[in-house]
Amino acid sequence: MRVLLAQAVQLYIILIILRAVISWFRINPVGQFFKIYLFIIQITEPVMKPARELLNRILPASPVDFSPILVILVLNFLRNILLGL
């Protein structure tokens, strides 16, 4: 059960990385890929939004969004706990 949860956390980390990388590019809002991107945003936003708000309090007016890095670090920590590392 712990291994399955750790794999789910790893998949979520991959989705966050995909979201960050895709955000660097212009996406056609009519294309099929845009729907996938919106799905990734919907899945990851419940975790990204609180991290973004926390970082905005710590680093106001920062031109770079560090929330994916913060979330990945926390999720990696959680995954390591689940795996007993």
Secondary structure, 3 states (H helix, E strand, C coil): CHHHHHHHHHHHHHHHHHHHHHCCCCCCCCCHHHHHHHHHHHHHHHHHHHHHHHHHHHCCCCCCCCHHHHHHHHHHHHHHHHHCC
